[in-house]
Amino acid sequence: MLRHKCIQLTIALSFLAALATTASAQTAGTASTNASSNDALIAELVALRDSFVGQIKAEGFKVSLPPPAIILDNPPSYGDYDDKKNLLHIAVWSALSPDDQARFSKLADMLGEGRTGEQAFEDGVHHWVFIHELGHWWQACEHKTEDFHYATEYGANRIAAAYWRLKDPEFMRRTQRKMTMVIAVMPNPVPDGQS
């Protein structure tokens, strides 16, 4: 059951990432100009990163890499862990193209929670995607990066789900419900008759 849910989360995240346009491939040099807002966001993300690392240590594991530096920009898929540089790139709302912001507004409307597109972005990207990318950092710490991309992504989703179930079960329930809703409306990418 958990494996099936993690697979569904991977598919839903892939769908959300596919919503991004080529404008989402901007570099770090095009980050938001709102410095005070970015400073507050960096502080929140550092606290979340440190909570994640602290939980790993509390479980009795030793980390082999320092916590990754956080870069606010607009990577494809809204987040990216660079294991060669130990950097975690995460999207910031103000760096999104108007089309991408409109996609998150449409998603927020579809979810029907009375939230704005920016709030849906914050929840999905600065919580779920951010911890998912920290899952890739943990995989690098454990030298468990796979040649098979799907296995690596599946593993990072399992790590993120485990973290959120422990730290904020209500967030994980909301995320699962949202992903289930997204999966229900997205076209099935698997050809008929194939698993």
C-alpha positions in Angstrom: 0.0 0.0 0.0 2.8 2.5 1.0 4.7 1.6 -2.2 1.6 2.2 -4.3 1.0 5.6 -2.6 4.7 6.6 -3.1 4.4 5.6 -6.8 1.3 7.7 -7.1 3.1 10.6 -5.4 6.0 10.2 -7.9 3.6 10.3 -10.8 1.7 13.3 -9.4 5.0 15.2 -8.8 6.1 14.4 -12.3 2.8 15.7 -13.6 3.2 19.0 -11.6 6.8 19.3 -12.9 5.6 18.8 -16.4 3.3 21.8 -16.0 6.4 24.0 -15.8 7.4 25.7 -19.0 10.9 26.3 -20.3 10.8 29.6 -18.4 11.2 27.4 -15.3 14.8 26.6 -16.4 16.1 30.0 -15.3 19.4 30.2 -13.6 20.2 31.3 -10.1 21.1 34.7 -11.4 17.4 35.4 -12.0 16.3 34.9 -8.4 13.8 37.2 -6.9 14.7 40.8 -6.2 12.7 41.0 -3.0 15.7 40.5 -0.6 13.8 40.8 2.7 11.2 38.2 1.6 14.0 35.9 0.4 15.8 36.3 3.7 12.7 35.2 5.6 12.2 32.3 3.2 15.8 31.2 3.5 15.5 31.3 7.3 12.4 29.1 7.2 14.0 26.6 4.8 17.2 26.5 6.9 15.1 25.7 9.9 13.3 22.9 8.0 16.6 21.6 6.6 18.0 21.5 10.1 14.9 19.8 11.5 15.4 17.1 8.8 19.1 16.6 9.5 18.4 16.7 13.3 15.8 13.9 12.8 18.3 11.8 11.0 20.8 12.2 13.8 18.1 11.5 16.4 17.4 8.2 14.7 21.0 7.2 15.4 22.5 7.8 11.9 25.6 9.8 11.1 25.7 12.1 8.2 28.7 12.1 5.9 28.0 15.4 4.2 27.3 18.9 5.7 23.7 20.0 5.2 23.4 21.4 1.7 23.5 25.1 1.0 20.1 26.5 -0.2 19.8 28.5 -3.4 16.6 30.3 -4.3 16.1 30.3 -8.0 13.8 28.5 -10.4 15.0 25.0 -11.3 13.1 22.6 -13.5 10.7 20.6 -11.3 10.9 23.4 -8.8 13.7 21.7 -6.8 17.0 20.1 -7.5 19.7 18.7 -5.3 23.2 19.0 -6.9 25.2 16.2 -5.2 28.5 17.3 -6.8 28.3 20.8 -5.2 26.1 19.9 -2.2 23.6 22.6 -3.2 19.8 22.4 -2.9 18.1 24.6 -5.5 14.5 25.5 -4.7 12.0 27.6 -6.7 10.8 30.9 -5.3 7.3 32.2 -6.3 8.6 35.6 -7.5 10.9 33.9 -10.0 8.1 31.9 -11.6 6.9 33.0 -15.0 3.3 34.4 -15.0 2.2 31.1 -16.8 3.7 29.0 -14.0 2.0 31.2 -11.4 -1.3 30.8 -13.2 -0.8 27.0 -13.2 -0.5 27.0 -9.4 -3.6 29.2 -9.2 -5.4 26.7 -11.3 -4.2 23.9 -9.1 -5.3 25.8 -6.0 -8.8 26.3 -7.5 -8.9 22.6 -8.4 -8.0 21.6 -4.8 -10.8 23.8 -3.5 -9.3 24.7 -0.2 -9.8 28.5 -0.6 -6.0 29.0 -1.0 -4.2 31.1 -3.5 -1.8 29.8 -6.1 1.1 31.2 -4.1 -0.1 29.3 -1.0 -0.4 26.1 -3.0 3.1 26.7 -4.3 4.5 27.2 -0.8 2.9 24.1 0.5 3.9 21.9 -2.4 7.3 23.3 -3.2 8.7 24.7 0.1 7.5 21.7 2.1 7.1 18.5 -0.1 9.6 19.2 -2.9 12.1 20.7 -0.4 12.1 17.6 1.8 12.1 15.3 -1.3 15.3 17.0 -2.4 16.8 16.6 1.1 15.9 13.0 0.6 18.4 13.0 -2.4 21.0 14.6 -0.1 20.5 11.8 2.4 20.8 9.3 -0.4 24.1 10.9 -1.3 25.2 10.8 2.4 24.5 7.0 2.3 26.0 6.5 -1.1 22.7 5.1 -2.3 22.2 7.0 -5.5 20.8 4.7 -8.1 21.6 4.5 -11.8 17.9 3.9 -12.3 16.3 7.4 -12.0 12.9 6.0 -11.0 14.4 4.2 -8.0 16.1 7.3 -6.8 13.0 9.4 -7.1 10.9 6.7 -5.4 13.4 6.5 -2.6 13.3 10.3 -2.1 9.5 10.2 -2.0 9.6 7.5 0.7 12.1 9.6 2.7 9.9 12.7 2.4 6.7 10.7 3.3 8.4 9.2 6.4 9.6 12.6 7.6 6.2 14.3 7.2 4.4 11.4 8.8 6.6 11.8 11.8 6.8 15.6 12.0 3.4 16.7 10.6 0.9 13.8 9.9 -1.8 16.3 9.0 0.4 17.8 6.3 1.1 14.3 4.9 -2.6 13.5 4.9 -3.3 16.8 3.0 -0.5 16.0 0.6 -1.7 12.5 -0.1 -5.2 13.8 -0.7 -4.0 16.5 -3.1 -1.8 14.1 -5.0 -4.8 11.7 -5.3 -6.9 14.5 -6.7 -4.2 15.4 -9.2 -3.7 11.8 -10.3 -7.5 11.4 -10.8 -7.5 14.2 -13.4 -4.2 13.6 -15.2 -4.1 11.4 -18.3 -2.6 8.0 -17.7 0.9 8.0 -19.4 1.0 4.2 -19.6 -0.2 2.7 -22.9 -3.4 0.6 -22.8 -2.7 -3.0 -21.9 0.7 -2.3 -20.3 1.5 -2.1 -16.6 
